[in-house]
Amino acid sequence: MSDTLVFVGSYSDAAQSGIHVYRLDSEKGAIEPISAIGGVKNPSFLAISPNKRNLYAVSEIGDFEGKPVGGVSGFSIDLEKGELQHINDQPCGGSGPCHLSVDQTGRYIVVANYGGGSVSMLPINEDGSLGEVSDFHQHEGSSVNEGRQKEPHAHSFFIDNSNRHALCSDLGIDKVMIYKLDLENGKLVPAGHAPIQPGAGPRHLDFHPNGKFIYVINELDNMMNVLNYNAETGETSDVEHVPTLPADFGGDSYTADVHISADGRFLYGSNRGHNSIVIYSVDADTGKITLVGHEPTQGDHPRNFCIDPSGQFLFAANQNNDNIVPFRIDQETGELNETGHITEVNKPVCVKMIVT
């Protein structure tokens, strides 16, 4: 019988347990604690290797071993015990790394450095350890929001379904920067960018399962952008952008994360301030989205969220009141329903799951 392991990254001091491991109860939608590990400061965002043997975490700091950069850490995963063992750490070339992804061959990670406004690439050795940075690109520019967009802020770095390109949402310059993956030489080859409306602040993105559309959630203007996408060339074009908030909401809110269901029928995004998950239905032919509704996350500042591998549950991580709240997904409508099972964890930022 297979198990689903749940990994949660958080903001924490190195002396604290920063990465927590749970087991999913697939009947209740609850998660049960197994283990935790410390030793890394602010292991906020996580990524798991395709072979499920290793986990990688950013260390969201600006001072790594005396250098003005952040770090990344590698861990081995004991799938039977649900435990992590630290392998090694590497500087990532830029400060404040906040997101990373592993390519589908398991040979490289790519990292978005928010504080430094840059991206980097590091090789993964056969033993799962991380090598030194093999490529680095500094973004340039600014945009119209004087408080948040005076300089580049790379906020996420996702690899497309074809494993050909890596796309970085840069909040500071209102662009999704596109790089071709050169896996033979460990390089990120610039391949243009997708312009986003001024002041939007692109943060995270997800790809439709058919590979033809990208969904970009924007932190500053609370919009969801839909783009056409050509995986062979990396070229994009605008389809539409749709609000993530109700029309009658007048408070402050900033989006965070976005995920599409495995069948491509429903799209979800998190609103911090409105403290909700926005739900859309998706037209598979055009990529366009239609609002279904908003579900309160029963907490403050829903940072990251995760849809479990079975597609039955959505888990929202409420950073400011230290909990993870699961919802059962209605398979017909995409709507979210409370399960009543809430897990307390200190400052959760990222939730990842694998089936063992």
N, C-alpha and C positions, 0 to 999 in steps of 0.2 A: 504493500500500500504506500502510495507516495505522500510526502509531506510538503507543505509550503512553508518555507522559512521567510521571516520578515526581518529586514534590517533597517534600523532607524539611526540616522545621523543627527547630531545636535550641536548647539553652541555650548561649549564646556571648556574648563581648564584641563590641561594635560593630566593633572592629578585625579580628575574625575573620570567616571565611566562616560565616554562620549559616543560610543557606538553600541547600540542595544540590539539583541537578537531575540526574536519571538517565534512561536509556532502558531500558524493559523488554524483555528477551529472552523472548518469549512461549513459546518452546519449552522453554527451560531453567528459566524462572522466576527468572532472575538479573537484577540491575539493573546497568547500566554507566554510570559517571559521565560527565557532559557538561560541567557548569559549576557555579559556586557564586557567591554574592554576600554581601557583608558590609554594614556601615553601620548595622545595627539591632541593639540589644542584646536578647538573649533573644527572637528571633522564634520562639517555641515552637509556636504553633498557627497553621495556615494555612487559608485558604478560597479557592476559585477561582470566578470569575464564570461564569454560565451560558454566555456566549459564548466562554469559554476564552481571552479576551484579557488578563485581569488576574488577579493573585494578591494576596491581602491577608494580612497577618501582624499578630498582636498583638506588642507589645513589652512583655514581662512584667516591668515595672519599677514602682517607686513614686515616681519622680522624673523627670518629663518636662519638659525645658526650664525647670527651676526650680519646677515645680508638683507638688503631691503626688498625681500621677495617673500612669497608664501611657499608652501610645500605641498607635496602629495605623498601619500603613504600607501604601501601595499600590505595586504593581509592574506593568509591562506584560510580557507573555509573548511572546517570539519563538518561535512554534511550530516553525518550520523549524530554527532553530539550537539550540533548547532553552536559551535564555538569558533572564534577567530584567533589567529596567531599572527602577531606582527612580523613582517618580513624586513622591510626597509623603508627609508624616507629619501626623498629627493627634492631639491629646490625646483620650482616650476618656472622660473624666469621672470615672473611678474608678481606684483603684490596683490593681496586679497583675492586669491582664487576662490571662485564660488560655484563652479560647475565643471564636471568632466564626463567624458564618454569613452567607452572601449570600442574599438572597431570590431567588425564581425569576425575577423580572423584571429582576434585575441593577441595581436602583435604590438599594438600601440594604444596609448590613451591620448586624448586631446583635452586641453584644459582652457577654460575661460578665466582670465584674471581681471576681476572687476576693478580693483583699485588701480592697477597699472594700465587698464585699457588695452590689453594685449591677449594674444592666444599663443599656446605652445603645444608641442607634441613630444611625447616621451616613449621610448621603446619598452616593451615588456619582455623580460628574459624568460628562458624556458622554465626556470624555477618559480616564475610568478613575480620575481622582484622587478623593480623599476630601474631602468637605466637613466643616464643623463639626458637632458633636453636635446632632442635631435633637430628641432626647428622652432623658430620663434618669430612672431610678427607683431609689431607695434601698430595699433590703429591710430589714426590721426583725425582731427576735426572736432566739431562741436555742433550744438543745435540751439533751439530758441528758448528753452527753459533755463534761465540764468542760474537758478538754484541747483539744478541737477545735471545740466548738459553743457558745462563749460569745457569738458574734455571727454575722451572716450571712456566708456565703462562696459567692457565685455561681460555680458550677464549669463550666457549659456552657450554651449557648444555641442550641437547634436549632429550625429552622423545619419545620412539618409538611408532609406530601406535598401538601396542598391549597394551600399558601402563604397560609393564613388566619391561622394562629396561630404564635407563637414560644414555646417552652417552655424555662424555665431551671431546671436542677437546682441547688438551693441546699443545699450540704452542711451549712451551719451551722444551718439552721432545719428540716431534714427536710421540705422541701416542694419540689414542682415547681411553680414559679410560671408562670402561663399568661397570655399577652398576646395580644390581637387585633392584627394588623398593619393599621395605617392608612397605606397606601402613598400616599394622596393628600396627606396632611399630614405624613408622616414621624413618626408617633407610635406608641407602644406603649400600647394601651388595656388596663388590667388586666381580666382575665376569670376571676379566681378562682385556685385552686391545687389540686393533688393532694397530699393528705397522705401521707407515707411513715412507716413505723413509727419510733418514737423511737430515736435512736442509730444509725440506718441510714447517714446521710451520703450522700444521692444525689449521684452524680458525673456520669455521662454517660447518654444514652438514645438509642434508635433506634426508628424506626417500622416496623411491618410493611408490606410493599409494598401490602397491601390497605387500609391506612389505618385499620384498626379497632382495632389494638393498639399499645401502647407498651411497650418493654422498658427498665427503669431499672436500672442497675447501681450498687450502693451500696458506697462505699469502706470504711465503718467496720464494718458487720456482715457484709460479704461475702455479700450476697444479691442475687439478680436478681428484681426486681419486675415482674410482668405486669399491665398495666392495660388495661381497655376504653377506647376513645377515640372521641368524637364530634367529627369534624373541623368540623362546622358550628357547634357551640356551644363547643367546647373542653372539654366536660365529660368527666370520667374516672370510673372505678370500679375497685375492686380485683378482680383475678382470683386471683392467688396470688403467693407469693414463695418462691424456691428457692435453696438454697445454691450458691455458686460453687466451694467447696472440697470435697475429699474428706472424708468423715466422720472419718477417722483422722488428719487433719493437725492437729498441735498447735502449730505455730509461728506467728509473726506474718506476716500477709499483708493486703494492701489492694488492692482492685480498682482498675481504671483505665478501661478502654474497653469498648465493646460495639458489635457490628455484626451485622446479619442478612443472610443471603444474598439475592441479588436475586430468587430464586424463592420466598423466604419459608419454605423448608423447614428451614433450620438457623440457629442463633443461637450467637454466639461472644462470650466475655468474657475480659479479661486479669486475671491475679492476680499482683500484685507481692509477692514473698516466697515464695509457692509457686512462682512463676516458671513459669506455665503459661497456656495458653489453655483455658478450659472450653468444651465443645461440647455443645449441646442440639439435639434435634430439636423441631420446632414443629408443633403441630396448627393448621392454618389456620382451622378452624371455631371453636375456642374460644380460640386464642392460647396455650394452655398448653404448657409445655415439659417435655421428658424428657431426663435426663442421658444423653449418649452416652459422654463420657469427658473426660480431660484430656491435653493434649499439652505437654511441657516446651518452653520457648521457646529453649533452648540459650543462655541469657544471664540477666542479673540485671536485675530491675525492668522488665518489659515494660510500657511506658507506653501507647503508642498502637499500633494495628495497622490494617491496611488490606486489604480484599479487592479484587483487581484487577478492572477493568471486565469482563473475560471470565468472572469467577467461578471461574477455575481455580486461583488462588493466594491465599494469605494471607501478608502480610508483617508480622512482629512486630518492633517497635523496642525493643531492650533498652537502656534509658537508661544504666544504671550500668556496663556493660562495652562500650559504644560500638559496637554492631553492629545490623544489620538482617538478620533470618533469614527466608527464604521457605519456605513449606510448600505442597505440592500438595494441593488439596482433593479428597477422594474424592467424586465426584458422587452416589454412591448412599447412602453412610453419613454424609457430612459430616466424616469423620475427616481428620486432617492427617498428611501424610507428608513427611519431610525431603527436600530437594532437594540438599543439600550445598553450596549457593551462599550464602556469607555475605559481606555488605558491611560494611566498617568505616566508621563515621562518628561524629564526636564528639557525645556526649550527644543522641541522636535523641529527639525528643518526638512528632512528628506526621508521618504519611505520607499524601500525597494523590496521586491519579492522574487523568489525563485522556487520552482517545484523540484524537489530532490528525487 
